[in-house]
């Protein structure tokens, strides 16, 4: 039986999820209404799955997702939200979410996404299109430089000439955190600056 932490600031919606999940064989270990509560509860209760809303009162759900996964890479985050636009779906997957379900989806869709998450598979709500992979970084660069998945994503966005602020928005991180990632990427890549890093990526891609 997988354990689940529900993160949503609407009590009535949370209670409905508790009833649905319990009836479907999941164990709901806690409910959180803020990102701060979610991060604290995830660290102490260590649920298998976190259901994450995006419109939280203290912090965007994407930022909370990134922080949860930074602390616990093994946790499976399934976003459940009102937003169904392509950019938000892409940003959620970039932040590390394994599933994405809109709140007006049939209950069966949410359960299917959670069952898939248990197996490490990614499921989106019916009608949502999976974005084209954001990371076009040649795999050999990431492997030879020893980049993590998040560092590879940051480098890919650097190669697209995005600013730290734009990268932060795409990945659901703070600009300061992105700046730290950029510094690490430059060191691992042996690049002088972000423009040199972009050049390395372009030249490597041209040789493929």
Secondary structure as UniProt FT lines:
FT   STRAND          3..7
FT   HELIX           11..23
FT   TURN            24..25
FT   STRAND          27..32
FT   HELIX           35..45
FT   STRAND          49..52
FT   HELIX           61..71
FT   TURN            73..74
FT   STRAND          76..81
FT   HELIX           86..95
FT   STRAND          99..102
FT   TURN            103..104
FT   HELIX           107..118
FT   TURN            119..120
FT   STRAND          123..124
FT   TURN            126..127
FT   HELIX           139..145
FT   HELIX           149..159
FT   TURN            160..161
FT   HELIX           164..171
FT   HELIX           175..189
FT   HELIX           194..207
//
